[in-house]
């Protein structure tokens, strides 16, 4: 296999009809490490929005159970990419995510913003920051955009942007209007950074923390009230990531896919897992839900998404 064979395969695909396959290639073959970093920063950004950061702080899932929450998020999102939205593990992961989200009163505007971070941050990481071993083409960006538009539809999000440019505008405007310090958001941020450090040997923990801070943009540093990274760390992190990109460019293509399940930093399920049984199961739901938020018969059937299926009993009697 030649270095650009996967890129050429993507360009033979339809960016709307084949968006799942495009995402599979980008995330498991072309840019597995980069996509993981970019999507991690995407989720991290959401903590700076008070309504999101405070909610996550109250649930204690991102502070008291940080490792498991990291694992659940990576596995649920990873299974949807790996298996798509058809019946099976991908749809089970989507159903599980929707069940968890419906336990909280989350606004459509917050949903739209979170979705925009998934669309925009990989493009920024690979293209704008120059950390990818090659740039994404407009065709590939369209595939990413259509994948997340599909996911947003299945989440029941309304008024989803239609283009990458519209997603980027939404993200920029939402952050300008909403980024603000909250105690909950800061606690979630601290817990997340503490977890990231554990992915490296202890002797490198100090450097790993400084490196992680150095790749955060000023808007995040200022919102969370962290000390601004030095120019040396900023420059060093930027050079290191660009040098890595040059090295990767000269490597052979990854012929075997690398999925979220293969990530050694995911530690909560040493004996395996089922996408339909991971995540959180709140004992009660504070929000009234008279109808399924997705309401797509092609996804859930005529009965909608009412909780665990007949084949999947609720854990401890909870749905």
Secondary structure, DSSP 8 states (H G I E B T S, - for coil): --TTHHHHHHHTS-TTTTHHHHHHHIIIII-HHHHHHHHHHHHHHHTTBHHHHHHHHHH-TTTTSHHHHHHHHHHHHHHHHHHTTSTTHHHHHHHHHHHHHTTS---HHHHHHHHHHHHHHHHIIIIIS--SSS---HHHHHHHHHHHHHHHHHTT-SS--SSHHHHHHHHHHHHHHHB---HHHHHHHHHHHHHHHTTS-GGGHHHHHHHHHHTS-HHHHHHTT-----HHHHHHHHHHHHHHHHHHHTS----S---GGG-TT--S-TT---GGG-S---SS-SS--SS-SS--HHHH-TT---SS-TTS--BTTB-
